[in-house]
Amino acid sequence: MANRLLVLFIAAQLAAVSVFAASPPVSKLQTQLNAIARAHHGKVALFARHLRSGQTVEIDADRAVRTASVIKLAIMLEAFVERKEGKISFAKKLKLRAEDKVPGSGVLTLLRPGLEITLDDAIVLMMDVSDNTATNLVIDELTIPAINARLGRIGLKETRLYKKPYLPAETPIPAGEESFGIGKSTAREMARIMEVIGRCDLQDQEYCTRMVDIMRNQQFRYMIPRLIERSDASETTSAIADKIGELDDSRNDVALVFTKSGPIVISIFTWDNKDRSWTADNEAYLTVARLAKAIVDAWSPGGLPPGVKDKAKAGEPPAKAADTK
């Protein structure tokens, strides 16, 4: 009987050792990211992937979060898919009406009614200065159901656009999700949208490159680009294509970062932030910047390629064959 108990005890110990050994070790980078997130006075969700090596890191990556203007990335993707399918023309003229103007970021709300811009112009304004009025003009051309259907087709279960910025929802928002505002997602799923663009799942290099080029000119550089970008993005082609989203207690940034070791997708969301200021040294801005720098330092010790003065000759396209494996 004693021998049998001894055998059972040893078997249990070996099983415990086996389970422990099967658990992957926590990487130095993951440990560093966890420490930065813990020091933040608020909550953090993160997902990052090195597109060539497949390495990933994450923090609470599947938690549903408020997207704020980051959801505009999904709107742009739908616009380019519909353009490829011949459903819309980016040359279509859109006339600005007084009733189209909404508050928040952007410039169209400051301009005179009757102004005509193209759909292409509206998409650029939506992405590069996060123009809310332009965003609503683009949504009118696409429709919210079409945008959400696309998100479902690429396998996203938690990412949805609920309404236009600063306007009531046209259809009921699901019960319990009203607090998400214009849209919700997760750090992992928003990274997936950026990967679709970076890997050119659209299978049209011209359109994929155009989407990336628009985001390279995103004007708010104080989060992911802050500590890793060394060139003046207004004079050279940036190595960082990103879209930010901000609310008083939420600061988010999702980026495709072209490093010397290959493209990296970084998706970071912060919320319930204690610091709700709108100054350049807001704690969440600095937290996002530090997280991004830690990732780039670990995965691309050589950093980013230098900026290219001639934007027409800027670097490699977003999805060369080596980057799509």
N, C-alpha and C positions, 0 to 999 in steps of 0.2 A: 504493500500500500504506500509506504514511504517512497519507494522508488518511482511509483506511478505519479505521485504528487510532485516529485522532483522533476520528472520528465515534462509534466504539464507546466511547471514553473519556468523551466528553461525554454519551452516552446513559446510561452507568452512573452518572455523577455526578447527572444529572437524576433518575434512578430513586431514587437514595439520598435526594436532597432531597425527592422526592415521598413516600417512605415516612416520612421524618422529619416532614414537614408533616402527614401523616395521623394521627400520634400525638397524642391530645388532651393539651393542657397540664395539668400537675399544678396543681390549685387551691391557693390559699393555705391553705384549711382542711385539705386533704389533707396538705400539707406540715407544718402544725402538728400534726395527729394523728400523723403518722409520727414526729415529733420526740418527742412525749410517750411513744409506744410504745417508741421506742428507749431512752429514759431509764429505762424500767421494768426492774427486776431480775427478769425472768421473761418469759413469752411472752404476746402479746396478739392476739386476733382481734376484729374489729369490723365491723359493717354498720349503716348508718343510711340512712333514706329520709325525705325530706320528702314527705308524702302528697299535698299539693296541687301542688307544682311538679315532683315526680318526681326531684329531685336526690338523688344518692346519694354516699356515701363508704364506703370499705371498707379493711380491713387483714386479709389472710389469711382472708377471709370464708368460704372453702369448706373449711377444715381441720376435720376431725372432732375434736370436743372432748368432754370429760366435762361433762354438763349439771349434775350435782348436782341440787338441788331446782328448777332452772329447768324441768325436764321436767314439773313439775306444771301448767304452763301448758297443755300438750297434754292432760293428764288433765281439766282443767276444760273445755276446749273440747269434748271428747267427751261429757262429762256434759250440757252444754247442748244439743248436737245430739240426743242420745238423749231428753232431756226434750221438745224440740220434736217429735220423732217419736213421742212417746207411749210410749216403751219403759220409762221410769222415772218415778217420782214423787219430787220433791224433798222431799215431806212424809213420805216413808217413815221410820219410826223404826229407828234402828240401836242395838243394845244393846252397850255396851262390855264386853268380857270380859277377864279377866286375861291370857289368852294373846294378845290383840290388841295389848297394849302393847309398843312398841319404843322404843329409846333415841333420842337426838338432839333436835332442836328440837320444840317444841310443849308443850301443857299436858295433853292427855288421859292421858299416861303418869303424871301426878301425881294423877289423879282416881280415884274408887272404881269398881271393877267393878260392873256393873249399871246404870250411868248410861245414860240414853237420850237420844240427840240425833237430829235429823233429818239426812237426806242433805244438805240445804241447809247446815245447821250444819257438817257435816264438810267441805264444799267451802270454806266461809269460813275454817275453821281451817287447812285445807291451804294456802290461798293467803296468808292474812294473817299467820299466825305460823309458816308452813311446818311444820305439825304432821305428823310422820311417821306416827303412829298413825292420825290422821284420813285421811291419804293412803291408807293400806292399806285402810281401810274403804271409801273411795270406789272404789278399784281393784277390790275384791271385787264391787261392784255393776256395774262396767262390763266387766271382764276386760282383761287386757293385749292379747290378740289383737284385740279390738275397737278399742282405742286405737290400736294400730299400723296397723290397716287404715284408719282415718280419716286418719292421717298420710300413708299412701300415696295415698289418694284426693285429697288436696290437693296432690299432686305432690312430696312430700318423700322423698328417696332416702336421706338420711343420718341422719334423726331417728327414733330408736326408744326405747321404754321396754323395758328388759330384765327388770326385777324390782322387787319391792316394797322400800322402804327397810328395811335391816337384816334382811332375810330371804333365804334361799337362792332362787336362780332356780327357777321351777317347770318351765321347759323349758331345754334347753341354750342358753347364749349362744354366738353364732357364734365359731368359732375365731379367736383373736387379738384378740377384742374384750372379753375379760373385764375388762381394766383400765378400761373406761369406767364400770364400776359400775352404777348403776341405769339409766343411759341415756346416749345420745350424740346429738349434733346438730352443726350448724355455726352460726356467727353469722348467716349469710344465711338459713338455714332457720328458725331460731328467730325471726328478725325476720318471716319470712313468716307464722308462726302469729299473731304479734301484729297483723300487717296484716289477716289474716282477721277478727280481732275488731274492729280499728279501722275497717275499711271495711264491716263488717257483712255479710260474705259469707253469713252464716247467714240473712240476709233476714228477720230478726225483730228490730226495733229494741228491743223490751222486753228480750229476752234479751241482746243485745249491750251495751245500757246497763248491765244488771245485772252482766255480767262485768267491765266497766270499773269500775263502782262498787266491786266487791269489791277489785279491785287498787288503786284509789285509797287504800284503807285498809290497804295492806300496811305492816306495822309497822317494818320495818328500812329506815331512810332514809339510810344512810351511804354509798351508792354513787352511782347516777345522780341522786337528788334532792339530794345533799349540798350542792352549790355553786350550784344553780339554783332551789331552792325557798325562797321567802321567807316563806311563811305557815306557821302551826302546823297541820300536817296532822291533828292530833287534834281541832282545834276548827273547822277549815274544810274544805271539799272540796278535796282536793289536785288540782293540774293534772297530776299524774304518776301513771299507773297502771303498776305494775311487779311483777316477780317476780324474787327473787334466788335464787342457789344458791351454796353454799359448802362447800368441803372444806379441809383444812389448807393445801394448796398451790394451790387453785383458788378464785377469787372472781368471780362472774358476776352480771350484772344485765341484764334485758331490759325495756324500758319503752315505753309509749305516752305521749308528752309533749305536752300541749295547750298550744301557744304562741300568742302573739298573731298569728303568721303562719300558723297552722294546725298540725295534728298532725304530730309527728315520731316515727318508730319508731327506737329506739336499742337495739342488741343488742351487748353487750360481754362477752367471756370472757377470763379470765386464768388461766394455769396455769404449772406449774414455777416458782412464785414463791419467791424467796429468803426473803422475810418471811412466816413462817407463824404469826405471832402472831394473837391474837384481840382485840387492842385496837382502839380506835376510829380510831387513826391508822395502821393497817396500810397498807403501801405500795400494795397492790393496790386497796384502797378509794379511796385518794387518786388513783391513776392512772385508775380508772374515772370518778371524779368530774370530773377535769380533762378527760378526753376528752368526756364529756357536756356540760360547760360550753362547751368549744370549739365543739361542734356547734350548740348552742342560740344562742350568741353570734353565730355566723356566719349562721345561717338565720333567726333571729328576734331582731334587735338590740333589740327592745322587750321581750324576755324572755317571762315567763309572765303570764297574767291574774291579778289578785288572787284570793285565796281567797274563797269564798262561805260566809258563816256558816250560812245555811239550806241544808243539804245537799239538801233536796228541790227547791231552785231553782238548782242548781249548773250554771252554764254551758251550753254547747251539748252535745247528744248526740254520741257518738263518730263518727258517720258521717252528717253532713248531706250533702245532694246535692252541695254544692260540694267535699266532701272525698272523693267516691267516683269521680271521673273518672279 
